[in-house]
Amino acid sequence: MSKLVIVPTPIGNLEDITLRAIRILKECDLILAEDTRTSSHLLKHLEIHKPLKSYHQHNEHKILEELITDLQQGKKIVLISDAGTPAISDPGFLLVRECLRNGIEVETLPGATAFVPALVNSGFPCNEFVFMGFLPQKKGRFTKWQQLKDEERTFILYESPYRLIKLLEEIKDNLGEQRRVSVSRELSKMFEENKRGTVVEVLEHFKKKTIKGEIVVVVEGKSENKHEDVEEEA
């Protein structure tokens, strides 16, 4: 039976792959990978030998029709990304939408994604939050900051290690020096780091070191009456 299966892969520690994910990777006809070189390391570790095909932001429109045809002909295709869950700041949405439009079954496995452990680690409220992913680099970035100034919920950003200092400075300039943040780096890996504090404190910490690895920034929401609310509850 034809089916597209979305399979999350570990964000760092290879032990985070699920037993169900391994089984499905072994049973499929084709694996779509964001970077076949990166995914080959994981598949080799799992002793899985299946055809691999590149699927990334530069070719997803070009090969979409071909993939839909393969699925309509009965193939079972798995989509993975370099790390985490496909379609979360990675390619995947376009293919899922087209499958649903064509009546092709889509199954999504639960599994690794970087923003969930970063959110829980932050100590900020998790009952309501906003996932922003990567902010626009140029057009639309100013508008996003204007929107986030009044956001009362915890919000989450992804950022490159090369642009982390710039992002923290923008948080300070747009949201204030006392806004608290939590920066998670290299989650689930040997050199995992979680730095929490005011944006000024976290900024000074990272200015003193070479920044490497995947970055998740969690920002507390605006709460003008935070201290008054705590006193009333007490």
C-alpha positions in Angstrom: 0.0 0.0 0.0 1.4 3.4 -1.0 2.2 5.7 1.8 4.4 8.7 2.8 5.9 8.3 6.3 7.5 11.2 8.1 10.2 9.8 10.3 12.1 12.0 12.9 15.8 11.3 13.3 18.0 12.1 16.3 19.1 15.7 16.8 22.4 14.5 18.1 22.5 11.3 20.2 21.9 8.3 17.9 20.2 6.4 20.8 17.2 8.7 20.4 15.9 6.9 17.3 12.8 4.9 18.1 12.3 1.2 17.5 9.3 2.0 15.3 11.4 4.4 13.2 14.0 1.7 12.6 11.4 -0.8 11.5 9.8 1.6 9.0 13.1 2.6 7.6 13.9 -1.1 7.0 10.5 -1.7 5.3 10.3 1.2 3.0 11.1 1.3 -0.8 12.8 4.7 -0.8 14.2 7.2 1.7 14.1 10.9 1.0 17.0 12.7 2.8 17.8 16.4 3.1 21.5 15.6 2.8 22.2 12.0 1.7 25.8 12.2 3.1 24.5 13.1 6.6 21.7 10.5 6.5 24.1 7.8 5.3 26.0 7.9 8.6 22.8 7.2 10.5 21.6 4.5 8.2 25.0 2.8 8.3 24.9 2.9 12.1 21.5 1.2 12.0 22.6 -1.3 9.3 19.9 -0.1 7.0 20.5 -0.4 3.2 17.8 1.3 1.2 17.8 3.6 -1.8 18.4 7.2 -0.9 17.2 10.3 -2.8 18.0 13.9 -2.1 15.0 16.0 -1.1 15.8 19.6 0.0 14.6 23.2 -0.4 16.4 23.6 -3.7 14.8 20.6 -5.5 11.5 19.9 -3.6 9.4 21.7 -6.2 11.2 20.1 -9.1 10.8 16.5 -8.0 7.4 16.8 -6.4 5.4 15.4 -9.4 7.9 12.5 -9.7 7.4 11.5 -6.1 3.6 11.7 -6.2 3.7 9.4 -9.3 5.9 6.9 -7.4 3.5 6.9 -4.5 0.5 6.5 -6.7 2.2 3.4 -8.2 2.4 1.8 -4.8 5.7 2.8 -3.3 6.2 3.3 0.4 8.4 6.4 0.8 10.0 7.7 4.0 11.0 11.3 4.5 13.8 12.2 6.9 15.8 15.4 7.6 19.4 15.8 8.7 18.1 15.9 12.3 14.7 16.2 14.0 11.3 16.1 12.5 10.8 17.0 8.8 8.8 20.1 8.0 9.8 21.8 11.3 12.1 24.5 9.8 13.0 21.8 7.2 11.5 20.6 3.9 8.4 18.5 4.1 5.3 20.6 4.2 5.0 20.8 0.4 5.2 17.0 -0.1 2.7 16.3 2.7 0.2 18.8 1.3 0.5 17.4 -2.2 0.0 13.8 -0.9 -3.1 14.8 0.9 -4.5 16.6 -2.1 -4.0 13.4 -4.1 -5.5 11.0 -1.5 -2.2 9.5 -0.6 -1.9 8.3 3.0 0.5 10.3 5.2 1.8 8.8 8.5 3.9 10.9 10.9 5.9 9.3 13.7 6.5 11.1 17.0 10.1 11.7 17.8 13.0 14.0 18.2 12.7 17.7 17.6 15.1 20.3 19.1 12.6 22.9 20.4 10.8 20.7 22.9 13.7 19.9 25.2 14.9 23.5 24.9 11.5 24.8 25.9 11.2 22.4 28.9 14.8 23.1 30.0 14.2 26.9 29.9 12.0 27.0 33.0 9.6 29.3 31.2 5.9 28.5 31.0 5.2 25.6 28.6 1.4 25.6 28.7 1.2 28.1 25.8 4.1 29.0 23.5 4.9 30.2 20.0 7.4 28.5 17.7 8.9 31.0 15.4 11.7 29.0 13.8 14.3 31.1 11.9 13.4 34.8 11.7 13.7 36.3 8.2 17.2 37.5 7.5 16.3 40.7 5.8 12.8 41.5 4.5 10.2 41.1 7.3 12.6 40.8 10.2 11.8 44.3 11.6 8.0 43.5 11.4 8.6 40.2 13.3 10.3 42.0 16.2 7.4 44.5 16.3 5.0 41.6 16.7 7.1 39.9 19.3 7.4 43.0 21.5 3.9 42.4 22.9 3.9 38.6 22.8 3.0 37.4 26.3 3.7 33.7 25.6 7.0 32.0 25.7 8.5 32.0 22.2 11.2 29.9 20.5 13.7 30.8 17.8 16.2 28.8 15.9 19.5 30.4 14.9 22.9 29.7 13.4 25.8 29.8 15.8 27.4 32.4 13.5 24.4 34.8 14.1 23.6 34.1 17.8 25.3 37.2 19.1 23.3 39.4 16.6 20.1 37.7 17.6 20.7 38.2 21.4 21.6 41.9 20.7 18.3 42.3 18.8 16.4 40.8 21.7 18.1 43.2 24.1 17.4 46.2 21.8 13.8 45.3 21.0 12.6 43.6 24.2 14.8 45.1 26.9 17.9 44.2 28.9 16.0 42.4 31.6 14.1 40.0 29.3 15.1 36.5 30.3 16.3 34.0 27.7 17.5 30.4 27.6 20.0 29.3 25.0 20.4 25.6 24.3 23.3 24.4 22.3 24.2 20.9 21.0 21.2 19.3 22.6 21.6 15.6 23.4 25.3 15.7 22.4 28.4 15.3 24.5 28.9 19.1 24.8 25.3 20.1 25.5 25.0 23.5 27.1 22.0 25.4 28.5 22.6 29.0 29.5 19.8 30.9 31.2 19.5 34.4 32.5 18.7 38.0 31.4 19.6 38.6 27.8 22.5 40.8 28.9 24.0 38.0 31.0 23.6 35.4 28.3 25.0 37.8 25.7 28.1 38.4 27.8 28.6 34.6 28.3 28.6 33.9 24.6 30.7 36.8 23.6 33.6 35.2 25.5 33.6 31.9 23.6 33.6 30.4 20.2 30.1 29.3 19.4 29.5 26.0 17.7 26.6 23.6 17.1 22.8 23.8 16.7 21.2 26.7 18.6 17.7 27.0 20.1 16.8 30.3 21.9 13.8 30.4 24.2 12.5 33.8 25.3 10.1 34.6 28.1 7.0 36.3 27.1 6.1 39.9 28.0 4.4 40.2 31.4 4.2 43.7 32.7 2.4 42.7 35.9 4.5 39.6 36.6 5.7 40.7 40.0 2.3 42.0 41.1 0.7 38.7 40.0 3.1 36.7 42.1 2.4 38.9 45.2 -1.4 38.5 44.8 -1.1 34.7 44.5 1.0 34.6 47.7 
